[in-house]
Amino acid sequence: MPHVEPAHLMDLALGNDVSNDDPGALQHIAACNRCREELSQVARVVATAREVEESDLPATPPERVWQRITQQLSAASADPRRTRRSTNRHGRTIRYALGLLVGIAFIRWWGRGYGTRPRITGP
């Protein structure tokens, strides 16, 4: 028998009515580690979802948050150069920081290699 369809595993995890092909599916799940593990994972998700309470749900952001988002989107669409400038400024800062890190790494690598070279001495 092929693997049990994910939708069928979901129905089993939800405890929905079983159909005529369930005995075969249940036998397959008993013998197949992959399907058994998938059913176990889906059952854990279902159990967790059933425990969710209204207080667990995210709160709606205050109106001022939506107003600020709308203002910023309006400003960006009205002046695309403003958005480009802020992106360029941000990108320039990142490039400077990366250049600085590469420079420091090179200096440390070069200094370490220079200071640890073996000296050849005579007998």
Residue pairs with C-beta under 8 A, 6 or more apart in sequence:
1 24
1 25
1 27
1 28
3 28
3 32
3 34
3 35
4 25
4 28
4 29
4 32
4 35
4 38
4 39
6 38
6 42
8 25
9 35
9 38
9 39
9 42
10 42
10 46
12 18
12 22
12 25
12 26
12 29
12 39
12 42
13 39
13 42
13 43
13 45
13 46
14 46
28 35
29 35
29 36
29 39
30 36
75 82
76 82
76 83
